[in-house]
Amino acid sequence: TQLLEQSPQFLSIQEGENLTVYCNSSSVFSSLQWYRQEPGEGPVLLVTVVTGGEVKKLKRLTFQFGDARKDSSLHITAAQPGDTGLYLCAGEAGNTPLVFGKGTRLSVIA
Amino acid sequence: KAGVTQTPRYLIKTRGQQVTLSCSPISGHRSVSWYQQTPGQGLQFLFEYFSETQRNKGNFPGRFSGRQFSNSRSEMNVSTLELGDSALYLCASSPGPLRGAREKLFFGSGTQLSVL
């Protein structure tokens, strides 16, 4: 069974601070996706990384896929209250359904 | 384009009852997946349908079943409800038939099921 471990589980920071959340596995994935889920809503896809070592930027969010394709990180610069939510990573391996981590719950306080 | 629609949004049932949840995918999407989300276990895959055929099934008991209709709408059913079935049930659609990084999942807002 492929597992994705996300850390930290909870994170509470002040507006303007930087933060990094991690997604780790002992398994190799073909690709990793990051989602954000707000209360009362379903997850929304933020980015997909497919190449080992790949870095993608989405405004203040930077996503990195590890060289060995077993881990990924999400870095947020100058966090804002609108970044509050549950961040989920999901891995794809072969022709099987996505495997999701349990998420990092981020709270950004104004 | 309308998003993924799940009905009902909230449901309260008692142990032993059964429940049917509905999902209408984005127009033109032929693949529908169902996930169970709980605080302790996160998102766990239930099943996936493409063109009315179940392509994959997660590790859930036989009390959980689903189907997809010719218009791509999908339903899932849970029989003989248990307290542990309380969860947010999420449906996701994609154009299909490709999986993973090659296609995006679009999630609905979910059905919050409470079993008393």
Interface residues (C-beta under 8 A of the other chain):
Chain A: S30 S31 Q33 G40 E41 G42 P43 V44 L45 T48 V50 L88 A90 E92 A93 N95 T96 P97 L98 V99 F100 G101 K102 G103
Chain B: V4 S33 Y35 Q41 G42 L43 Q44 F45 E48 N56 G58 L90 A92 R99 G100 A101 K104 L105 F106 F107 G108 S109 G110
